[in-house]
């Protein structure tokens, strides 16, 4: 039940300003810890700014959705929704300069598959990733516990899909609308659009679901206002103003979303390559050495031909390619 869930208690926030404050704090914290790497230069020129981080993450949210859409076997909608929750939550507590989003993205989807009981093996999973699949396997598995820890081990996600089914059943039963099933394509499109916003961090699943239904009804030239006021909330009219305000805000968020400029994103990615934390970069010697020590005793270091995939791969940054 959402009202008593960890999602409501720990991962639903008051407003967008609160989310921005978390993100800015993580950005400033990273810059302070790594300031010496700029060698006295302009910090904003060397490190990503909070606004640049937002643009970058918006682009990787597009990649996340495309990855899920192309996934073989076809991925259930609940897995997609859960993966987006994980990705957005992770970057409230972390900066892309610490953990590259292309690596966290894949891990979010993999953990979502497990939590939502979409049974795919790690081999099946990485077959959907272009590039070095051995390396992709190591990256996903090595980041799995990190992700779960950063989510505070709260993995159960309440998506809007179940409330939507409830609304449609209720509309069929108690309203005069003919063939409510024709709303589904518009509902699905609206929910897909909410993934690009922070709606899931600010609003309840039922609010998002109702916003999708009302949006779909308007696209079909139907009016469900009387259904909402006279039937759905007839015994809870005191909650109606708050619901109307939430639905309005969700629809505005979706309407005002703008895709990031690809040229800007490319420039930000080049900047990220210079300022990212090398201790968390699978292509860096620092990361490979840390991984060797993590999995071996000091007296039993692996030989050069040992089967540590990350330690043995080249520094080809396209080895794990989600975006193509």
C-alpha positions in Angstrom: 0.0 0.0 0.0 1.5 3.3 -1.1 0.2 5.4 1.9 2.4 3.3 4.3 5.3 2.6 1.8 8.9 3.7 1.9 8.2 5.4 -1.4 5.9 7.9 0.3 7.9 8.1 3.5 11.4 8.5 2.1 11.2 9.2 -1.6 8.3 11.6 -2.2 9.2 15.2 -1.9 7.4 18.5 -1.4 8.4 20.4 -4.5 11.0 20.8 -7.3 13.0 23.2 -5.2 13.7 20.5 -2.7 15.0 18.2 -5.4 17.2 20.9 -6.9 18.7 21.6 -3.4 19.7 17.9 -3.1 21.3 18.0 -6.6 23.1 21.2 -6.0 24.4 19.9 -2.7 25.9 16.8 -4.3 27.5 18.9 -7.1 29.1 21.4 -4.6 30.3 18.5 -2.4 32.1 16.8 -5.3 33.7 20.1 -6.5 35.0 20.8 -3.0 36.5 17.4 -2.6 38.2 17.5 -6.1 38.9 21.2 -6.3 42.7 20.6 -6.6 42.2 18.8 -9.9 41.3 22.1 -11.6 44.8 23.3 -10.8 43.7 26.8 -9.9 41.6 27.2 -13.0 37.9 28.3 -13.2 35.9 25.6 -11.3 32.9 26.1 -13.5 35.0 25.6 -16.6 36.5 22.4 -15.3 33.6 20.7 -13.4 30.0 20.3 -14.4 27.6 22.8 -13.1 24.3 21.7 -11.6 22.5 22.8 -14.8 24.9 20.9 -17.0 24.3 17.8 -14.8 20.5 18.2 -15.3 20.9 18.3 -19.1 23.2 15.3 -19.1 20.8 13.2 -17.0 17.8 14.3 -19.1 19.7 12.9 -22.1 20.4 9.6 -20.3 16.8 9.3 -19.3 16.0 9.3 -23.0 18.7 6.6 -23.5 17.2 4.6 -20.6 13.7 4.6 -22.2 15.1 3.7 -25.6 17.1 0.8 -24.0 14.0 -0.5 -22.3 11.9 -0.1 -25.5 14.4 -2.1 -27.6 15.0 -4.7 -24.9 14.7 -8.4 -26.0 12.6 -10.1 -24.7 10.0 -7.2 -24.5 10.1 -5.5 -21.1 7.0 -5.1 -18.9 5.9 -1.5 -18.3 6.4 -1.9 -14.5 10.1 -2.7 -15.0 10.6 0.5 -17.0 8.8 2.6 -14.4 10.8 1.0 -11.6 14.1 1.6 -13.4 13.3 5.3 -13.8 12.6 5.6 -10.1 15.9 4.0 -9.3 17.8 6.3 -11.7 16.2 9.5 -10.4 16.7 8.5 -6.8 20.3 7.6 -7.3 21.2 11.0 -8.7 19.5 12.8 -5.8 22.3 11.4 -3.6 25.1 11.4 -6.2 26.6 13.4 -9.0 27.3 12.2 -12.5 30.9 13.3 -12.0 31.2 10.5 -9.4 29.3 7.8 -11.2 28.8 8.0 -15.0 25.1 7.7 -15.9 25.7 5.2 -18.7 26.9 2.7 -16.1 24.3 3.4 -13.5 21.5 3.3 -16.1 22.2 -0.3 -17.0 22.4 -1.3 -13.3 19.1 0.4 -12.6 17.4 -1.6 -15.3 19.0 -4.8 -14.2 17.9 -4.4 -10.6 14.4 -3.4 -11.7 14.2 -6.6 -13.7 15.0 -8.6 -10.5 12.6 -6.6 -8.2 9.7 -6.8 -10.7 10.4 -10.5 -11.3 11.1 -10.1 -15.0 13.3 -13.2 -15.2 16.4 -12.5 -17.4 19.9 -13.7 -16.8 22.9 -11.4 -16.8 23.9 -12.9 -20.1 20.5 -12.2 -21.6 20.6 -8.7 -20.2 24.0 -7.7 -21.6 23.1 -9.2 -25.0 21.1 -6.0 -25.3 24.1 -3.8 -24.8 26.4 -3.0 -27.7 30.1 -3.3 -27.2 32.2 -5.4 -24.8 29.7 -7.6 -23.0 32.2 -9.1 -20.6 33.0 -5.6 -19.5 29.3 -4.7 -19.3 28.7 -7.7 -17.1 31.4 -6.6 -14.7 30.2 -3.0 -14.6 26.5 -3.9 -13.9 27.3 -6.5 -11.3 29.9 -4.4 -9.5 27.5 -1.5 -9.3 24.5 -3.5 -8.1 25.2 -3.3 -4.4 26.3 0.3 -4.7 22.9 1.2 -6.3 20.9 -0.8 -3.7 22.8 0.9 -0.9 22.2 4.4 -2.4 18.5 3.6 -2.5 18.7 2.8 1.2 17.5 -0.7 0.3 14.0 0.6 -0.4 13.4 -1.3 -3.7 9.6 -1.7 -3.8 8.2 0.8 -6.3 4.5 1.8 -6.6 4.0 2.7 -10.3 0.8 4.3 -11.7 -0.2 1.4 -13.8 -2.4 -0.3 -11.2 -4.3 2.8 -10.3 -4.9 3.4 -14.0 -6.4 0.0 -14.4 -8.6 0.8 -11.4 -9.8 4.1 -12.9 -10.6 2.4 -16.3 -12.6 -0.3 -14.6 -14.5 2.3 -12.6 -15.1 4.5 -15.6 -16.5 1.5 -17.5 -18.8 0.7 -14.5 -20.0 4.1 -13.3 -19.6 6.6 -16.1 -21.4 7.2 -19.4 -18.3 7.1 -21.5 -18.5 4.8 -24.5 -15.5 2.5 -25.0 -13.1 3.8 -22.4 -10.4 1.4 -23.8 -9.8 3.9 -26.6 -8.1 6.0 -23.9 -5.2 3.6 -23.5 -2.9 4.8 -26.3 -3.0 8.4 -24.9 -2.6 7.1 -21.4 0.5 5.1 -22.3 2.0 8.0 -24.2 1.4 10.4 -21.2 2.9 8.0 -18.7 6.0 7.6 -21.0 6.3 11.4 -21.0 6.2 11.6 -17.2 9.3 9.4 -17.1 11.2 12.5 -18.5 10.0 14.6 -15.6 10.3 14.5 -11.8 6.6 13.6 -11.4 7.4 10.3 -9.7 9.4 12.0 -7.0 6.7 14.6 -6.3 3.3 13.0 -6.7 1.5 9.8 -5.8 1.0 7.0 -8.3 -2.8 7.5 -8.2 -2.4 11.3 -9.0 -0.1 10.5 -11.9 -2.5 7.8 -13.1 -5.5 10.1 -12.9 -3.6 12.9 -14.7 -3.0 10.4 -17.5 -6.6 9.3 -17.7 -7.9 12.9 -17.8 -5.3 13.8 -20.4 -6.4 10.9 -22.5 -10.0 11.9 -22.1 -9.3 15.4 -23.3 -7.5 14.0 -26.4 -10.6 12.0 -27.2 -12.9 15.1 -26.7 -14.4 13.5 -23.6 -15.0 15.3 -20.3 -14.5 13.4 -17.1 -14.9 16.3 -14.7 -18.3 15.2 -13.4 -16.9 11.7 -13.0 -14.2 13.0 -10.7 -16.3 15.4 -8.7 -19.6 13.6 -8.5 -18.5 10.0 -8.4 -14.8 9.5 -7.6 -14.6 12.0 -4.8 -18.3 12.3 -3.7 -17.4 11.3 -0.2 -14.1 13.1 0.1 -14.7 16.5 -1.3 -12.1 18.0 1.1 -9.4 16.2 -0.8 -10.6 17.4 -4.2 -8.7 20.8 -4.4 -5.4 19.1 -3.6 -6.0 16.5 -6.2 -6.9 19.0 -8.9 -3.8 21.0 -8.1 -1.6 17.9 -8.3 -3.1 16.8 -11.6 -2.6 20.3 -13.0 1.0 20.4 -12.0 1.7 16.9 -13.5 0.2 17.9 -16.8 2.1 21.2 -16.8 5.4 19.3 -16.1 4.8 17.0 -19.1 3.7 19.9 -21.4 6.7 22.0 -20.5 9.4 19.3 -20.9 12.0 20.1 -23.5 14.5 17.6 -24.9 18.1 18.5 -24.2 20.1 19.9 -27.1 22.4 17.1 -28.4 25.3 19.4 -29.2 25.2 20.8 -25.7 25.1 17.3 -24.3 28.1 16.2 -26.4 30.1 19.2 -25.0 29.0 18.2 -21.5 30.1 14.6 -22.0 33.6 15.8 -23.2 33.8 17.9 -20.0 32.7 15.0 -17.9 35.5 12.8 -19.3 38.0 15.2 -17.8 36.4 15.8 -14.4 34.8 12.5 -13.5 36.1 10.5 -10.5 38.7 8.2 -11.9 38.3 5.9 -8.9 34.9 5.0 -10.3 35.9 5.0 -14.0 36.2 1.4 -15.3 38.7 2.5 -17.9 41.1 4.0 -15.4 44.1 2.2 -13.9 43.0 3.4 -10.5 39.7 1.6 -10.8 41.3 -1.6 -12.2 43.8 -1.6 -9.3 41.0 -1.1 -6.8 39.0 -3.9 -8.3 42.0 -6.3 -8.2 42.5 -5.5 -4.5 38.8 -5.9 -3.8 38.6 -9.4 -5.2 42.1 -10.7 -4.2 44.4 -11.0 -1.3 47.5 -8.8 -1.3 49.6 -12.0 -1.4 47.6 -13.4 -4.3 47.3 -10.7 -6.9 46.0 -11.9 -10.3 48.4 -12.5 -13.2 48.3 -10.4 -16.3 46.1 -13.0 -18.1 43.7 -13.6 -15.2 40.0 -13.5 -16.0 39.2 -10.1 -14.5 37.3 -8.6 -17.4 37.5 -4.9 -16.3 41.2 -5.2 -15.5 41.9 -6.7 -18.9 39.9 -4.7 -21.3 41.3 -1.7 -23.2 40.4 1.9 -22.5 37.8 2.0 -25.3 35.0 4.2 -23.8 32.5 2.7 -26.3 32.9 -0.7 -24.8 29.5 -0.3 -23.0 27.3 1.5 -25.4 23.7 2.1 -24.2 23.0 5.2 -26.4 23.4 3.7 -29.9 
